[in-house]
Amino acid sequence: MIASLKLKPNANSRVLAGHPWVFANECVELLPAAQDGAVVECRDPKGRFLGTGIYNSKSQIVWRRLSRDRVTLDEAYLRGALGRAVARRKEPGAGNGEMGEFRRLVWSESDELPGIVVDQFGDTLVVQIQTLAMEQHGQLIGEILAGLTGAAEIIFRNDANIRKLEGLPLEVHTRSGTAWEPRWVKIDGIDYWLDLQGGQKTGFYLDQRPQHAAVAKYAAGRRVLDAFCNQGSFALHCARAGAASVRGLDSAFDAVGQAKKNAERNGLVVDFVAANVFDWFTAQRDAEPAWDLIILDPPPFAKSKSALEGALRGYKELNLRAMKALVPGGVLATYACSHHMQDKELRAVLAEAATDAKRKVHVLEWCHQPLDHPVLVTMPESEYLRGYILRVE
């Protein structure tokens, strides 16, 4: 008989409104550790069935829903869910035409596969497994993905710190057992030196690909500053679009070195500088506005809910400094990549920055994660990337 969790009578649990998670403090009692990684049912305080999900007593999120029906986490379930995820990226309007063979194929709960993230880079897949139950089926997941996509190699990047919350070790390996050698890969017409096995995250930020083109169309003849440039994608696209000059800033020396290598390979002139962006803006605070287009694409400042207040101050200060550095009529492309920071918080931050900068700011474009990173409407955490392209007068 399948085990079940029961919610406390007074628990204000979001799962009752369709959210796929249950936290330990919402349950009457936890199941024995022997159930970790197993599929269990969840029931409301009156004992009514809410769905089937995966369990782990080591995590604060003890239950993650697989289905509102009774299901088993077996080959049939995995093959069905993975197949639907891959097919979904091929549907009209799903970004398939724009994303090509460089896209997110699986996005965790949004694809009924809690804890699995899969990015496609041509004939190579990069897989992150972040939950115990899915880890126990890792080899099978690799086999199914290889069959569905014909991938020549699958890299398991199981090195995210979130795995520690599930009691899982950090490791990186390939399906073949052979190391994946870094190489040049062309994405959206630009060559990048990619290290999918040893680079940051899954090796490249696929979620910002549509934004590179969206911003570049404002770049012709303009002086461009790409802050938090990482591998230089925004800067390179702006340079290719005919910017008068481009400078990229990042505090990571290895990222700056890679960005320089990418620029040289593509025959593009960009001044990449290793610098702390906040310190760089501070040093320029008394200078006259000198930029026509500034891109702010920082790492997540709000990695937890408790960090949100400090993050909002950081985003406000960063956008304030950028607005002051823009000439009248300049363009600011600004992004936030934390699910803890919703659109109303970002809009409020931008309004405060505009007021303090004494600048009139109009919205040119509202930006969002692409359709290959689908948002589950009952799960705010599945929506994490948002931004604005603004005219600053």
Order of alpha helices (4+ residues) and beta strands (2+ residues): beta-beta-beta-beta-beta-alpha-alpha-beta-beta-beta-alpha-alpha-beta-beta-beta-beta-alpha-beta-alpha-beta-alpha-beta-alpha-beta-alpha-beta-alpha-beta-beta
